[in-house]
Amino acid sequence: MTAELTRGQNHPLPGARLEIRVSAGTPVVAGATLGDEDGTVHGVAQVAHPGAPTLPGLEVSRQAAADHRLAVDLDAVPDAVHRVSVLLALPTGGRGPARFGAVAAPFVAVTGLDGAEVASYTITGLEAESAVVALELYRRQGAWKVRAVGQGYAGGLAELFADQQLPQAHQLAGSIHEAVASGLARSVPAPPAAAPAHRPDQGTAPRTGTGGSVPPASSPYDSQGAPGSGPGPQGPGAPGQHGAQQPYPGGPGEPATAGQPAEPGGDGPIDYSHPRRQTAAPPPPPPAAPPAEPGRPARPVAGDATGWSMEERLYNQVWGMFEDLARTTAAYRSAVDFADSRMEKELDQVLSDPRNRIGGQGDAAREAARARHGELVAQAREVLDRDVAQLVAEAEVVEPALPAAFARWDNPVWHAYRVPMEIPMALRLGDLHLPEADRIRIPMLIRLPLERGLWIDSGRSASLDGSFADSHEMRRLGLETAVAHAARLLAVYPPGEFTVHVIDPAGSGAQALAPLVHSGVLAAPPAQGAAGATEVLSRLTERVDLVQMALRGGAPDALPPGLDTSHQLLIVNDFPHGFDDRAVNQLRYLADEGPAVGVHLMMVADREESSGFGPLLDPLWRSLLRLTPVAEDHLADPWVGHAWTYEPPLVPPGSQVLQQVLAQVAAARRSWDR
């Protein structure tokens, strides 16, 4: 298992050829220095940076980017070198952040060439620093080790190099930043080629918003700090995974989860293409609807985006709707901020003259400033309402046309449900909306297969109407939400290709779990007590180990007979009650390693109660996508800075649709098992 280091900790390195992977929430410059036993760097020739990326045994990236891979061959490092220091710095002179305290904590991992993670380190505690020594690879009695350093420098690269006694510290720091600024280092790598690009407008439903070209969007992160799968996740783009990460992975809204994950142990980048999707240019969208009357917007059409199938077109259309709502809302907020600042400036000018502080002239100036402010806000609101109205009209056309995997539980498509023979490209995990446009809900779609597990937070939370649910009610709602998610996953997979396990240590979730238990879709009755939890966790951990070994050994057919090779979902209720440290480590292992080999985790727990495990639990929390059983604005979209309100996909009160769907799934499983 991976050694998760804290500052100052070290860990032995198993081999000489390594890869150092860096993930940051903003483009950073990555480099490395070669030092002697005292850590002294004797010249610029011992510094690898974007302008001079290659040294003996060391190669760094030529670009400033949010993700880096540094290649290291310790056998090729000169004998006089005893320390290899990996450094990160924020580019200067741009529009990006000037200090690490303003961005997410950078994450650094040391891996073997087979992709197996040896050690990792999350660099926390940075504030005013703009450069940091992240890791140090050092010789000790003929063997190499890695140490988590995390030493930051407010003076940037110049101060960092000076601390390593480099004579030309300031000149080298300047040349590195010049190289980055002049284009020797490209900023932020382009999104994966197979990820859906910004949807081209087709005339039948012109996109609203601010106009202009749209940069690749990042998927909204969990505002509690869950990193994208950096999809990862996954990774709305917003409802989707635009480029870096998304509110849901790989689809409109979470950490990036688009498409088929890379094979464990592979050296190449993750393949985000759909496993059965052709790679040639997709066909054009279907014929456009008749043109609208002059002066009126074009009539929206379901499936007017590009794609090889109607499913893919609808997925891309939902993604485009998410982008448009994000853009037009950002434009409205910007316009309101401008109106506020302009009014404040005008009022300051009026009050700066003592003669205007009293009397009719000052009152008139103040009224004029407020009137201009009202006009600007009204104009911005008019544009927002126009754009939202067009998106509402498009949603009214798109929602009824969605396939079951994309549809709400109240969509009539579920009444015609039949167990599918192929896995869909995405799954709906709920809805997203913004307070300025409460009339429209954007489906939150996450790409399949899942790349991150889920944490259904059953902690005390305020609902949209301001009411509070007690802890008992929240636990019940949390487990009901988990059951609804599990039922969707079972419904969209072919028979026999998805298996669900449940751990309910105290048996407190019997009522909420009844639809899964009574329908017979579970692999076994919910495991209870410490012994039951241990048995399930051990079995799934062993499955992950066996599949990983088979894949890394190039013998996927050499698995033991009788091993269930279907995708596995483990629902854990009422965590951490009934779990010891060993069980927590097994859960962390399943969350980290399981998705790549088809084992997925769904936790139902109150994070505040779980915090008693301290740092032991933090990696588990960060690796899962946080969802809530009630509407809550906790999904952060780094693309435009919105906090999206998430609404879970609840079954309508009194509806039997979930039981009917599970009954069909159970019947199909029994038929498949014969």
TAWO-V840557 format. One line per field, one symbol per residue. phi: phi as a letter, one per 20 degrees, with the letter a starting at -180 (. if undefined). psi: psi as a letter, one per 20 degrees, with the letter a starting at -180 (. if undefined). burial: 1 if it has 16 or more other ideal C-beta (glycine too) atoms within 10 Angstrom, else 0. A space follows every 50 residues. Layout:
phi = ???
psi = ???
burial = ???
This chain:
phi = .feeedgnfcbfefbeeccddcccebgcedbbcdcefenfderffdcebg fbfccgmbbdfecebfcccdeccffefgffedcdeeccbefdndeffdbf fecfffcccdcffenffebcbeednecefdbbeecceceblnddcdcfdm eecfemfffffffemefegfffgffffffffeofdfelfffgfefgegff fdnfbgfeoennfdfgeeefeffeoffffi.a.rg..bgqdfmfbc.cfm bgnchhcdnffffgnfeeffeefffdefdfffffffgffggffgndffff cfneeeqebfgfffgfffgfffgfffffffffffffffffffffffffff ffegfefcnfffffffffffffffffffffffffffffffffffffefgf effgfeeffefggffdfcffdcffebcedqccbcffcffcddgedcfdfg dcfcdeeefgbeefeneddffffffffffffffffffffffeefgmdbcd dcdcgemfdgffeggffffneffaggfcmfffffffffffffffffffff ffemcfeefgfnffeffdcdeddmfefndefffffffffffeefgfcndc dcecaefffffffmgfegffffedeeccecfbedeedffcnedeeecfee fggnfdffffffffffffffffff
psi = qpooqrpiqrpqpirhorpopppqjqpqppaqqorahijppjrhikpprh hmiprojpprqjqpripqopppnhhipqhipipoppqqqpqrjajrqiqh ijrqpqppqpqrijippgqqponrjqeiqiqqogrppqqoliqqrppofk orohjbhghghhhjkphlgggggghghhgghiihpqpoqqqqhiqprppp qjhhmpqabirrqpqpqqqprpijjpqrk.j.rm..fbmamodfr.iqpi rojrpompapqqppiqhrrpojqphjpqirpqrrrrqqrqqrqpiqqqpq ppkjrqrirhghghghggghgggghgghhhgghghggggghgggghhghg ihohhihqrhgghggghgghghghggghghhggghgghhhhghghhhggh iqrghiqrhjpihhikpqpriqprirqpjbqqrqhimiippppoppqqqp iqaqooojrpqprhjiqqqrhghhgghghhggggghhgghhiqrpjjppp qpongijikgghighgghikiqhrqppqrhggggggggghghgggghggg ghjkmiikqqqipojrqppopoqkqjpjpahghghhggghhghghhkkpq popoqohghiihibhhighgghiqpprqirpqmiopoigjjqoppppqmq pqpiqjhghgghghggghgghhi.
burial = 01111000001010000111111111111111111000101001011111 11101011111111111111110100100011111111111100011001 00111111111100101111111001001111111111100001011111 11101111111111010011011011101100011001101100110110 01011011100001011111111001111111111111111111111111 11111111111001100001111100100001001000100000001111 11111110101111111111111111111111101100100010011001 00000100000100110010001001100100110011011011101110 11111111101001001011001111111111110110011111111111 11111111101000000010000111111111111111111110101111 11111001100110110010110001110001110110111011001101 11000000100000001111111111011000110111111111111111 11111110010010001111111111111111111111110111111111 100000110011111101100000
